[in-house]
Amino acid sequence: MKREFSFDAAHYLPDYHGKCERLHGHTYRAAIFVEGVPDEEGMVMDFVELKELIRDKLLSKLDHSCLNDIIKRPSAEYIALWIWNEMMSVIDDGKRSLKYVQVWESPDSSILIDRGDFEKFSDRLEVARG
């Protein structure tokens, strides 16, 4: 199953040399993919439950924010890792788990990560301390 959502946010890339090192904004689109065995109601996860988790765990922090206040280097890759980190504990329950997180920075540019990517690169994720 998959749930898509969008949010508006600003960011700058401090380690990048080009236009994106200056503050600018995007309307991001993201998707959370969940896999598992359907329960007695025939669902891997209720879409309403996932929508509420996205609102509470992600959108409440990301929407209309400066992402640098949350993630030190908020590239699409690190935004996807941050989303995985935030959602893993509320989705993975032994019967279901995160499969992918996808983040679009523009309509034709996105990053897709899976558990292996998170395990390899999560140690590089630096959250901002504000």
Secondary structure, DSSP 4 states (H G I P E B T S, - for coil): -EEEEEEEEEE--TT--SGGGS-EEEEEEEEEEEEE---TTS-SS-HHHHHHHHIIIIIHHHTTEEGGGTBSS--HHHHHHHHHHHHHHHH-SSSEEEEEEEEEEETTEEEEE-HHHHHHHGGG--B---
